[in-house]
Amino acid sequence: MSDDERRMRELCLNHCVYYKPGKDEELACLGFLVIKEMIEEGRSLDLAERWQPAGAEVERMLAKELCPRCPFNPDDCDYILKEGDAAPCGGFVALSGLIQARCITVRDAGDVIERIC
């Protein structure tokens, strides 16, 4: 496993309640893919940090950008299916934490989503 792959798995391990270590997962949430793309573009993002989700306003804006295009939406996403009464995926948590910490903006995430989707 490469250093980049290890760093990306830190995202899942530190932020995602749905992640099962050792399970071979080919499908990744869109938040994971957005962060992966940002890192590949040269952004320095600390994925070992245990980010806390941002406030409701940021989460609403991020969900509007991210969730409709995520491969898990709508059939396999508890956060969407339970209308926010379930934990969001690790990619969502990490992105909202990075936004809250002012490392990135919702627009940064939206720009990457436009390019990769």
SULUR-V807285 format. One line per field, one symbol per residue. ss: DSSP state (H for helix, E for strand, - for the rest). burial: b if it has 16 or more other C-alpha atoms within 10 Angstrom, else e. A space follows every 50 residues. Layout:
ss: ???
burial: ???
//
This chain:
ss: --HHHHHHHHHHHHH--------------HHHHHHHHHHH---------- -----HHHHHHHHHHHHHH--------HHHH--------HHHHHHHHHHH -----HHHHHHHHHHH-
burial: eeeeeebbbbbbbbbbeebeeeeeeeeebbbbbbbbbbbeeeeebebeee bebbeeebbeebbebbbebbebbeeebbbbeeeeeebbbbbbbbbbbbbb eeebbbeebbeebeeee
//
